[in-house]
Structures are given as structure tokens and as C-alpha cells.
């Protein structure tokens, strides 16, 4: 996975490593990070209803980057872990 950003010190916390600096579409320098994605078997939950926790509601600011506002509900799937060992992130729409 590759991420293009102007942030420094954020994506390293999630297991990404700095790769190189490139120019974006406007010609500005941006930092490119990369992270190896391990093959995970999610067959037990794909296509099934799971429960999750919204820890960053729509419209809230990122706790360390207040200029980053979440446009949708964001959280994690309860009891499911991602390749980096952290909770599996998820963007959520609430069903009524």
C-alpha cells in the first residue's frame, strides 16, 4: 500500500515507512509512504453482519490532527485485527 501525504510522523505510527519524495499533480512535494499488506483470511466475516465501534464520529476532528475532519463515521470492527496487529479499521454507515 502506498500513501501520498504532506504529514510527517503520522503514518509511521501505523507501520508505514517513508519511501521517497515525489511531486503531486500541482507540482508540490509530497512524501510517499509504503506498507506491506499481509494476506489475511477474512472469509469468516466477509458478507456477514459484524459489530463495530465508532470512535471517530462523522464531523469530528482527528485527535492529533485537528484540521483533519472525518466526513463519515470511522471506527473498528470489534474483535477483528488488521495486519499491523491493531483493530481493523472501518468506515460505517448506520442501518436503522
Biopython code that builds the backbone (N, CA, C, O; Angstrom):
import numpy as np
from Bio.PDB.StructureBuilder import StructureBuilder

atoms = [
    (1, "UNK", "N", (0.848, -1.153, 0.000)),
    (1, "UNK", "CA", (0.000, 0.000, 0.000)),
    (1, "UNK", "C", (0.899, 1.221, 0.000)),
    (1, "UNK", "O", (1.904, 1.254, 0.710)),
    (2, "UNK", "N", (0.549, 2.219, -0.784)),
    (2, "UNK", "CA", (1.297, 3.465, -0.851)),
    (2, "UNK", "C", (0.392, 4.618, -0.445)),
    (2, "UNK", "O", (-0.786, 4.645, -0.802)),
    (3, "UNK", "N", (0.937, 5.560, 0.292)),
    (3, "UNK", "CA", (0.191, 6.731, 0.750)),
    (3, "UNK", "C", (0.980, 7.974, 0.365)),
    (3, "UNK", "O", (2.179, 8.064, 0.629)),
    (4, "UNK", "N", (0.311, 8.918, -0.251)),
    (4, "UNK", "CA", (0.907, 10.204, -0.601)),
    (4, "UNK", "C", (0.360, 11.245, 0.375)),
    (4, "UNK", "O", (-0.855, 11.383, 0.509)),
    (5, "UNK", "N", (1.243, 11.977, 1.056)),
    (5, "UNK", "CA", (0.791, 12.900, 2.092)),
    (5, "UNK", "C", (1.802, 14.006, 2.317)),
    (5, "UNK", "O", (2.950, 13.911, 1.882)),
    (6, "UNK", "N", (1.370, 15.051, 2.996)),
    (6, "UNK", "CA", (2.321, 16.063, 3.443)),
    (6, "UNK", "C", (2.561, 15.939, 4.949)),
    (6, "UNK", "O", (3.314, 16.727, 5.521)),
    (7, "UNK", "N", (1.927, 14.957, 5.591)),
    (7, "UNK", "CA", (2.116, 14.720, 7.025)),
    (7, "UNK", "C", (3.451, 14.044, 7.291)),
    (7, "UNK", "O", (3.909, 13.225, 6.494)),
    (8, "UNK", "N", (4.060, 14.382, 8.390)),
    (8, "UNK", "CA", (5.274, 13.719, 8.853)),
    (8, "UNK", "C", (5.004, 13.201, 10.256)),
    (8, "UNK", "O", (4.509, 13.939, 11.108)),
    (9, "UNK", "N", (5.324, 11.944, 10.500)),
    (9, "UNK", "CA", (5.163, 11.372, 11.828)),
    (9, "UNK", "C", (3.824, 10.722, 12.088)),
    (9, "UNK", "O", (3.638, 10.133, 13.152)),
    (10, "UNK", "N", (2.883, 10.802, 11.166)),
    (10, "UNK", "CA", (1.565, 10.201, 11.374)),
    (10, "UNK", "C", (1.539, 8.748, 10.925)),
    (10, "UNK", "O", (1.204, 7.866, 11.716)),
    (11, "UNK", "N", (1.882, 8.489, 9.692)),
    (11, "UNK", "CA", (1.733, 7.142, 9.149)),
    (11, "UNK", "C", (2.777, 6.173, 9.678)),
    (11, "UNK", "O", (2.577, 4.960, 9.606)),
    (12, "UNK", "N", (3.882, 6.673, 10.205)),
    (12, "UNK", "CA", (4.866, 5.801, 10.836)),
    (12, "UNK", "C", (4.260, 5.080, 12.032)),
    (12, "UNK", "O", (4.627, 3.945, 12.337)),
    (13, "UNK", "N", (3.327, 5.749, 12.709)),
    (13, "UNK", "CA", (2.666, 5.151, 13.871)),
    (13, "UNK", "C", (1.831, 3.928, 13.487)),
    (13, "UNK", "O", (1.507, 3.104, 14.343)),
    (14, "UNK", "N", (1.486, 3.810, 12.218)),
    (14, "UNK", "CA", (0.641, 2.713, 11.756)),
    (14, "UNK", "C", (1.427, 1.672, 10.957)),
    (14, "UNK", "O", (0.835, 0.844, 10.264)),
    (15, "UNK", "N", (2.744, 1.714, 11.051)),
    (15, "UNK", "CA", (3.559, 0.704, 10.403)),
    (15, "UNK", "C", (4.051, 1.054, 9.008)),
    (15, "UNK", "O", (4.669, 0.217, 8.350)),
    (16, "UNK", "N", (3.793, 2.259, 8.544)),
    (16, "UNK", "CA", (4.284, 2.679, 7.227)),
    (16, "UNK", "C", (5.717, 3.181, 7.360)),
    (16, "UNK", "O", (6.128, 3.675, 8.409)),
    (17, "UNK", "N", (6.455, 3.043, 6.281)),
    (17, "UNK", "CA", (7.815, 3.576, 6.252)),
    (17, "UNK", "C", (7.924, 4.580, 5.104)),
    (17, "UNK", "O", (7.314, 4.416, 4.047)),
    (18, "UNK", "N", (8.721, 5.626, 5.347)),
    (18, "UNK", "CA", (8.945, 6.625, 4.310)),
    (18, "UNK", "C", (9.701, 5.965, 3.163)),
    (18, "UNK", "O", (10.677, 5.248, 3.384)),
    (19, "UNK", "N", (9.239, 6.215, 1.922)),
    (19, "UNK", "CA", (9.869, 5.636, 0.746)),
    (19, "UNK", "C", (10.658, 6.686, -0.010)),
    (19, "UNK", "O", (11.864, 6.539, -0.206)),
    (20, "UNK", "N", (9.971, 7.769, -0.445)),
    (20, "UNK", "CA", (10.652, 8.838, -1.154)),
    (20, "UNK", "C", (9.731, 10.049, -1.278)),
    (20, "UNK", "O", (8.545, 9.980, -0.952)),
    (21, "UNK", "N", (10.296, 11.155, -1.753)),
    (21, "UNK", "CA", (9.525, 12.373, -2.019)),
    (21, "UNK", "C", (9.262, 12.450, -3.517)),
    (21, "UNK", "O", (10.153, 12.206, -4.331)),
    (22, "UNK", "N", (8.025, 12.793, -3.870)),
    (22, "UNK", "CA", (7.638, 12.952, -5.273)),
    (22, "UNK", "C", (6.838, 14.245, -5.390)),
    (22, "UNK", "O", (6.574, 14.909, -4.388)),
    (23, "UNK", "N", (6.459, 14.595, -6.595)),
    (23, "UNK", "CA", (5.619, 15.767, -6.811)),
    (23, "UNK", "C", (4.188, 15.323, -7.081)),
    (23, "UNK", "O", (3.947, 14.345, -7.788)),
    (24, "UNK", "N", (3.234, 16.069, -6.497)),
    (24, "UNK", "CA", (1.829, 15.769, -6.743)),
    (24, "UNK", "C", (1.386, 16.426, -8.051)),
    (24, "UNK", "O", (2.211, 16.986, -8.773)),
    (25, "UNK", "N", (0.103, 16.359, -8.355)),
    (25, "UNK", "CA", (-0.428, 16.864, -9.620)),
    (25, "UNK", "C", (-0.219, 18.372, -9.784)),
    (25, "UNK", "O", (-0.148, 18.864, -10.910)),
    (26, "UNK", "N", (-0.118, 19.110, -8.674)),
    (26, "UNK", "CA", (0.104, 20.556, -8.724)),
    (26, "UNK", "C", (1.588, 20.916, -8.710)),
    (26, "UNK", "O", (1.937, 22.096, -8.741)),
    (27, "UNK", "N", (2.472, 19.902, -8.664)),
    (27, "UNK", "CA", (3.906, 20.158, -8.651)),
    (27, "UNK", "C", (4.505, 20.371, -7.277)),
    (27, "UNK", "O", (5.676, 20.734, -7.157)),
    (28, "UNK", "N", (3.704, 20.146, -6.225)),
    (28, "UNK", "CA", (4.198, 20.296, -4.857)),
    (28, "UNK", "C", (4.851, 18.996, -4.386)),
    (28, "UNK", "O", (4.434, 17.904, -4.774)),
    (29, "UNK", "N", (5.875, 19.126, -3.548)),
    (29, "UNK", "CA", (6.497, 17.942, -2.985)),
    (29, "UNK", "C", (5.532, 17.239, -2.034)),
    (29, "UNK", "O", (4.829, 17.890, -1.262)),
    (30, "UNK", "N", (5.500, 15.925, -2.092)),
    (30, "UNK", "CA", (4.717, 15.138, -1.143)),
    (30, "UNK", "C", (5.534, 13.918, -0.749)),
    (30, "UNK", "O", (6.354, 13.413, -1.516)),
    (31, "UNK", "N", (5.288, 13.472, 0.445)),
    (31, "UNK", "CA", (6.006, 12.319, 0.982)),
    (31, "UNK", "C", (5.238, 11.055, 0.614)),
    (31, "UNK", "O", (4.013, 11.009, 0.726)),
    (32, "UNK", "N", (5.956, 10.039, 0.177)),
    (32, "UNK", "CA", (5.349, 8.758, -0.166)),
    (32, "UNK", "C", (5.760, 7.736, 0.892)),
    (32, "UNK", "O", (6.945, 7.506, 1.134)),
    (33, "UNK", "N", (4.761, 7.140, 1.505)),
    (33, "UNK", "CA", (4.975, 6.082, 2.482)),
    (33, "UNK", "C", (4.479, 4.775, 1.886)),
    (33, "UNK", "O", (3.630, 4.768, 0.994)),
    (34, "UNK", "N", (5.017, 3.671, 2.387)),
    (34, "UNK", "CA", (4.528, 2.374, 1.937)),
    (34, "UNK", "C", (4.464, 1.418, 3.119)),
    (34, "UNK", "O", (5.178, 1.556, 4.112)),
    (35, "UNK", "N", (3.574, 0.441, 2.963)),
    (35, "UNK", "CA", (3.409, -0.579, 3.982)),
    (35, "UNK", "C", (3.051, -1.883, 3.299)),
    (35, "UNK", "O", (2.189, -1.916, 2.421)),
    (36, "UNK", "N", (3.705, -2.948, 3.698)),
    (36, "UNK", "CA", (3.406, -4.260, 3.151)),
    (36, "UNK", "C", (2.081, -4.738, 3.739)),
    (36, "UNK", "O", (1.872, -4.691, 4.951)),
    (37, "UNK", "N", (1.207, -5.190, 2.876)),
    (37, "UNK", "CA", (-0.079, -5.728, 3.291)),
    (37, "UNK", "C", (0.036, -7.253, 3.297)),
    (37, "UNK", "O", (0.312, -7.873, 2.270)),
    (38, "UNK", "N", (-0.178, -7.829, 4.447)),
    (38, "UNK", "CA", (-0.139, -9.283, 4.540)),
    (38, "UNK", "C", (-1.467, -9.857, 4.076)),
    (38, "UNK", "O", (-2.520, -9.248, 4.263)),
    (39, "UNK", "N", (-1.405, -11.016, 3.479)),
    (39, "UNK", "CA", (-2.636, -11.703, 3.101)),
    (39, "UNK", "C", (-3.314, -12.197, 4.364)),
    (39, "UNK", "O", (-2.733, -12.982, 5.114)),
    (40, "UNK", "N", (-4.495, -11.764, 4.600)),
    (40, "UNK", "CA", (-5.267, -12.166, 5.766)),
    (40, "UNK", "C", (-6.512, -12.896, 5.289)),
    (40, "UNK", "O", (-7.052, -12.592, 4.226)),
    (41, "UNK", "N", (-6.955, -13.841, 6.064)),
    (41, "UNK", "CA", (-8.157, -14.586, 5.734)),
    (41, "UNK", "C", (-9.337, -13.970, 6.486)),
    (41, "UNK", "O", (-9.494, -14.172, 7.690)),
    (42, "UNK", "N", (-10.155, -13.224, 5.766)),
    (42, "UNK", "CA", (-11.330, -12.598, 6.354)),
    (42, "UNK", "C", (-12.612, -13.328, 5.942)),
    (42, "UNK", "O", (-13.705, -12.775, 6.062)),
    (43, "UNK", "N", (-12.483, -14.563, 5.458)),
    (43, "UNK", "CA", (-13.645, -15.292, 4.955)),
    (43, "UNK", "C", (-14.709, -15.518, 6.032)),
    (43, "UNK", "O", (-15.887, -15.670, 5.711)),
    (44, "UNK", "N", (-14.308, -15.540, 7.296)),
    (44, "UNK", "CA", (-15.279, -15.762, 8.372)),
    (44, "UNK", "C", (-16.204, -14.561, 8.573)),
    (44, "UNK", "O", (-17.275, -14.703, 9.162)),
    (45, "UNK", "N", (-15.804, -13.376, 8.090)),
    (45, "UNK", "CA", (-16.651, -12.199, 8.296)),
    (45, "UNK", "C", (-17.138, -11.559, 7.011)),
    (45, "UNK", "O", (-18.064, -10.748, 7.048)),
    (46, "UNK", "N", (-16.539, -11.900, 5.866)),
    (46, "UNK", "CA", (-16.978, -11.298, 4.608)),
    (46, "UNK", "C", (-18.422, -11.682, 4.307)),
    (46, "UNK", "O", (-18.792, -12.854, 4.374)),
    (47, "UNK", "N", (-19.225, -10.689, 3.977)),
    (47, "UNK", "CA", (-20.615, -10.936, 3.643)),
    (47, "UNK", "C", (-21.505, -11.175, 4.848)),
    (47, "UNK", "O", (-22.680, -11.508, 4.691)),
    (48, "UNK", "N", (-20.972, -11.014, 6.034)),
    (48, "UNK", "CA", (-21.748, -11.223, 7.262)),
    (48, "UNK", "C", (-21.889, -9.917, 8.035)),
    (48, "UNK", "O", (-21.101, -8.984, 7.878)),
    (49, "UNK", "N", (-22.900, -9.887, 8.857)),
    (49, "UNK", "CA", (-23.079, -8.724, 9.712)),
    (49, "UNK", "C", (-22.119, -8.835, 10.888)),
    (49, "UNK", "O", (-22.053, -9.871, 11.549)),
    (50, "UNK", "N", (-21.378, -7.767, 11.145)),
    (50, "UNK", "CA", (-20.449, -7.721, 12.270)),
    (50, "UNK", "C", (-20.775, -6.490, 13.100)),
    (50, "UNK", "O", (-21.471, -5.586, 12.637)),
    (51, "UNK", "N", (-20.275, -6.459, 14.310)),
    (51, "UNK", "CA", (-20.478, -5.267, 15.129)),
    (51, "UNK", "C", (-19.193, -4.450, 15.136)),
    (51, "UNK", "O", (-18.091, -4.984, 15.010)),
    (52, "UNK", "N", (-19.362, -3.170, 15.282)),
    (52, "UNK", "CA", (-18.220, -2.274, 15.278)),
    (52, "UNK", "C", (-18.418, -1.166, 16.278)),
    (52, "UNK", "O", (-19.502, -0.978, 16.829)),
    (53, "UNK", "N", (-17.358, -0.444, 16.497)),
    (53, "UNK", "CA", (-17.372, 0.683, 17.422)),
    (53, "UNK", "C", (-16.962, 1.935, 16.661)),
    (53, "UNK", "O", (-15.904, 1.967, 16.032)),
    (54, "UNK", "N", (-17.796, 2.958, 16.718)),
    (54, "UNK", "CA", (-17.463, 4.243, 16.110)),
    (54, "UNK", "C", (-16.705, 5.038, 17.159)),
    (54, "UNK", "O", (-17.275, 5.450, 18.170)),
    (55, "UNK", "N", (-15.411, 5.254, 16.916)),
    (55, "UNK", "CA", (-14.636, 6.043, 17.859)),
    (55, "UNK", "C", (-14.304, 7.433, 17.319)),
    (55, "UNK", "O", (-13.749, 8.270, 18.031)),
    (56, "UNK", "N", (-14.646, 7.667, 16.063)),
    (56, "UNK", "CA", (-14.470, 8.984, 15.460)),
    (56, "UNK", "C", (-15.725, 9.311, 14.644)),
    (56, "UNK", "O", (-15.785, 9.009, 13.452)),
    (57, "UNK", "N", (-16.710, 9.920, 15.273)),
    (57, "UNK", "CA", (-17.979, 10.198, 14.596)),
    (57, "UNK", "C", (-17.830, 11.191, 13.444)),
    (57, "UNK", "O", (-16.924, 12.024, 13.429)),
    (58, "UNK", "N", (-18.736, 11.080, 12.494)),
    (58, "UNK", "CA", (-18.784, 11.994, 11.364)),
    (58, "UNK", "C", (-18.759, 13.444, 11.867)),
    (58, "UNK", "O", (-19.519, 13.808, 12.764)),
    (59, "UNK", "N", (-17.889, 14.256, 11.289)),
    (59, "UNK", "CA", (-17.794, 15.658, 11.663)),
    (59, "UNK", "C", (-16.784, 15.942, 12.765)),
    (59, "UNK", "O", (-16.490, 17.103, 13.051)),
    (60, "UNK", "N", (-16.245, 14.886, 13.391)),
    (60, "UNK", "CA", (-15.268, 15.110, 14.456)),
    (60, "UNK", "C", (-13.873, 15.286, 13.875)),
    (60, "UNK", "O", (-13.605, 14.887, 12.742)),
    (61, "UNK", "N", (-12.995, 15.884, 14.657)),
    (61, "UNK", "CA", (-11.616, 16.117, 14.233)),
    (61, "UNK", "C", (-10.721, 14.978, 14.707)),
    (61, "UNK", "O", (-10.966, 14.365, 15.747)),
    (62, "UNK", "N", (-9.686, 14.709, 13.929)),
    (62, "UNK", "CA", (-8.683, 13.719, 14.324)),
    (62, "UNK", "C", (-8.029, 14.211, 15.613)),
    (62, "UNK", "O", (-7.746, 15.403, 15.731)),
    (63, "UNK", "N", (-7.779, 13.318, 16.594)),
    (63, "UNK", "CA", (-7.254, 13.778, 17.885)),
    (63, "UNK", "C", (-5.875, 14.443, 17.809)),
    (63, "UNK", "O", (-5.584, 15.328, 18.614)),
    (64, "UNK", "N", (-5.032, 14.044, 16.874)),
    (64, "UNK", "CA", (-3.698, 14.646, 16.765)),
    (64, "UNK", "C", (-3.569, 15.614, 15.589)),
    (64, "UNK", "O", (-2.577, 16.334, 15.479)),
    (65, "UNK", "N", (-4.567, 15.628, 14.721)),
    (65, "UNK", "CA", (-4.530, 16.495, 13.540)),
    (65, "UNK", "C", (-5.887, 17.191, 13.415)),
    (65, "UNK", "O", (-6.729, 16.762, 12.626)),
    (66, "UNK", "N", (-6.109, 18.259, 14.184)),
    (66, "UNK", "CA", (-7.423, 18.888, 14.253)),
    (66, "UNK", "C", (-7.950, 19.437, 12.936)),
    (66, "UNK", "O", (-9.147, 19.694, 12.809)),
    (67, "UNK", "N", (-7.064, 19.622, 11.945)),
    (67, "UNK", "CA", (-7.541, 20.105, 10.650)),
    (67, "UNK", "C", (-8.105, 18.965, 9.799)),
    (67, "UNK", "O", (-8.685, 19.215, 8.742)),
    (68, "UNK", "N", (-7.941, 17.719, 10.248)),
    (68, "UNK", "CA", (-8.465, 16.559, 9.528)),
    (68, "UNK", "C", (-9.837, 16.207, 10.117)),
    (68, "UNK", "O", (-9.917, 15.695, 11.234)),
    (69, "UNK", "N", (-10.900, 16.474, 9.382)),
    (69, "UNK", "CA", (-12.273, 16.232, 9.836)),
    (69, "UNK", "C", (-12.795, 14.958, 9.157)),
    (69, "UNK", "O", (-12.658, 14.796, 7.944)),
    (70, "UNK", "N", (-13.384, 14.070, 9.935)),
    (70, "UNK", "CA", (-13.914, 12.825, 9.384)),
    (70, "UNK", "C", (-15.252, 13.087, 8.688)),
    (70, "UNK", "O", (-16.207, 13.520, 9.332)),
    (71, "UNK", "N", (-15.328, 12.828, 7.368)),
    (71, "UNK", "CA", (-16.564, 13.093, 6.627)),
    (71, "UNK", "C", (-17.611, 11.999, 6.822)),
    (71, "UNK", "O", (-18.780, 12.198, 6.489)),
    (72, "UNK", "N", (-17.209, 10.849, 7.357)),
    (72, "UNK", "CA", (-18.129, 9.740, 7.641)),
    (72, "UNK", "C", (-17.746, 9.137, 8.986)),
    (72, "UNK", "O", (-16.671, 9.422, 9.514)),
    (73, "UNK", "N", (-18.620, 8.308, 9.540)),
    (73, "UNK", "CA", (-18.304, 7.619, 10.789)),
    (73, "UNK", "C", (-17.135, 6.677, 10.559)),
    (73, "UNK", "O", (-17.074, 5.988, 9.540)),
    (74, "UNK", "N", (-16.202, 6.648, 11.513)),
    (74, "UNK", "CA", (-14.991, 5.858, 11.372)),
    (74, "UNK", "C", (-14.728, 5.153, 12.694)),
    (74, "UNK", "O", (-14.901, 5.734, 13.766)),
    (75, "UNK", "N", (-14.315, 3.912, 12.609)),
    (75, "UNK", "CA", (-14.048, 3.162, 13.829)),
    (75, "UNK", "C", (-13.360, 1.853, 13.517)),
    (75, "UNK", "O", (-12.475, 1.793, 12.665)),
    (76, "UNK", "N", (-13.771, 0.799, 14.214)),
    (76, "UNK", "CA", (-13.138, -0.503, 14.034)),
    (76, "UNK", "C", (-14.158, -1.615, 14.218)),
    (76, "UNK", "O", (-15.198, -1.434, 14.851)),
    (77, "UNK", "N", (-13.829, -2.784, 13.642)),
    (77, "UNK", "CA", (-14.667, -3.972, 13.775)),
    (77, "UNK", "C", (-14.290, -4.639, 15.087)),
    (77, "UNK", "O", (-13.118, -4.934, 15.323)),
    (78, "UNK", "N", (-15.271, -4.876, 15.935)),
    (78, "UNK", "CA", (-15.000, -5.485, 17.236)),
    (78, "UNK", "C", (-14.394, -6.875, 17.078)),
    (78, "UNK", "O", (-14.955, -7.726, 16.388)),
    (79, "UNK", "N", (-13.243, -7.106, 17.720)),
    (79, "UNK", "CA", (-12.621, -8.422, 17.758)),
    (79, "UNK", "C", (-11.892, -8.853, 16.504)),
    (79, "UNK", "O", (-11.476, -10.008, 16.412)),
    (80, "UNK", "N", (-11.719, -7.953, 15.516)),
    (80, "UNK", "CA", (-11.006, -8.304, 14.287)),
    (80, "UNK", "C", (-9.768, -7.409, 14.205)),
    (80, "UNK", "O", (-9.853, -6.194, 14.382)),
    (81, "UNK", "N", (-8.619, -8.030, 13.934)),
    (81, "UNK", "CA", (-7.362, -7.297, 13.937)),
    (81, "UNK", "C", (-6.751, -7.252, 12.547)),
    (81, "UNK", "O", (-6.826, -8.220, 11.790)),
    (82, "UNK", "N", (-6.155, -6.135, 12.227)),
    (82, "UNK", "CA", (-5.523, -5.915, 10.922)),
    (82, "UNK", "C", (-4.117, -6.502, 10.916)),
    (82, "UNK", "O", (-3.644, -7.027, 11.924)),
    (83, "UNK", "N", (-3.461, -6.405, 9.772)),
    (83, "UNK", "CA", (-2.126, -6.946, 9.604)),
    (83, "UNK", "C", (-1.087, -6.355, 10.531)),
    (83, "UNK", "O", (-0.076, -6.998, 10.817)),
    (84, "UNK", "N", (-1.320, -5.120, 11.013)),
    (84, "UNK", "CA", (-0.358, -4.494, 11.924)),
    (84, "UNK", "C", (-0.644, -4.821, 13.381)),
    (84, "UNK", "O", (0.027, -4.308, 14.277)),
    (85, "UNK", "N", (-1.648, -5.683, 13.629)),
    (85, "UNK", "CA", (-1.990, -6.072, 14.994)),
    (85, "UNK", "C", (-2.976, -5.149, 15.672)),
    (85, "UNK", "O", (-3.468, -5.458, 16.758)),
    (86, "UNK", "N", (-3.274, -4.024, 15.055)),
    (86, "UNK", "CA", (-4.243, -3.085, 15.620)),
    (86, "UNK", "C", (-5.652, -3.493, 15.196)),
    (86, "UNK", "O", (-5.828, -4.357, 14.338)),
    (87, "UNK", "N", (-6.650, -2.862, 15.807)),
    (87, "UNK", "CA", (-8.034, -3.131, 15.413)),
    (87, "UNK", "C", (-8.222, -2.871, 13.928)),
    (87, "UNK", "O", (-7.619, -1.953, 13.372)),
    (88, "UNK", "N", (-9.066, -3.687, 13.277)),
    (88, "UNK", "CA", (-9.353, -3.494, 11.856)),
    (88, "UNK", "C", (-10.227, -2.265, 11.695)),
    (88, "UNK", "O", (-11.360, -2.238, 12.175)),
    (89, "UNK", "N", (-9.709, -1.247, 11.022)),
    (89, "UNK", "CA", (-10.451, -0.008, 10.805)),
    (89, "UNK", "C", (-11.602, -0.238, 9.849)),
    (89, "UNK", "O", (-11.568, -1.126, 8.997)),
    (90, "UNK", "N", (-12.626, 0.591, 10.016)),
    (90, "UNK", "CA", (-13.788, 0.503, 9.145)),
    (90, "UNK", "C", (-14.479, 1.856, 9.100)),
    (90, "UNK", "O", (-14.513, 2.585, 10.090)),
    (91, "UNK", "N", (-15.028, 2.178, 7.942)),
    (91, "UNK", "CA", (-15.903, 3.340, 7.814)),
    (91, "UNK", "C", (-17.321, 2.790, 7.852)),
    (91, "UNK", "O", (-17.608, 1.769, 7.227)),
    (92, "UNK", "N", (-18.193, 3.447, 8.569)),
    (92, "UNK", "CA", (-19.504, 2.868, 8.822)),
    (92, "UNK", "C", (-20.654, 3.771, 8.424)),
    (92, "UNK", "O", (-20.620, 4.988, 8.603)),
    (93, "UNK", "N", (-21.659, 3.134, 7.883)),
    (93, "UNK", "CA", (-22.967, 3.753, 7.693)),
    (93, "UNK", "C", (-23.894, 3.024, 8.645)),
    (93, "UNK", "O", (-23.862, 1.795, 8.721)),
    (94, "UNK", "N", (-24.699, 3.744, 9.355)),
    (94, "UNK", "CA", (-25.578, 3.121, 10.330)),
    (94, "UNK", "C", (-26.870, 2.672, 9.675)),
    (94, "UNK", "O", (-27.524, 3.444, 8.974)),
    (95, "UNK", "N", (-27.232, 1.422, 9.907)),
    (95, "UNK", "CA", (-28.513, 0.901, 9.421)),
    (95, "UNK", "C", (-29.567, 1.121, 10.501)),
    (95, "UNK", "O", (-29.287, 1.016, 11.695)),
    (96, "UNK", "N", (-30.771, 1.424, 10.061)),
    (96, "UNK", "CA", (-31.848, 1.657, 11.032)),
    (96, "UNK", "C", (-32.774, 0.473, 11.035)),
    (96, "UNK", "O", (-33.753, 0.457, 11.781)),
]
sb = StructureBuilder()
sb.init_structure("model")
sb.init_model(0)
sb.init_chain("A")
sb.init_seg("    ")
for serial, (resi, resn, name, xyz) in enumerate(atoms, 1):
    if name == "N":
        sb.init_residue(resn, " ", resi, " ")
    sb.init_atom(name, np.array(xyz, "f"), 0.0, 1.0, " ", f" {name:<3s}", serial, name[0])
structure = sb.get_structure()
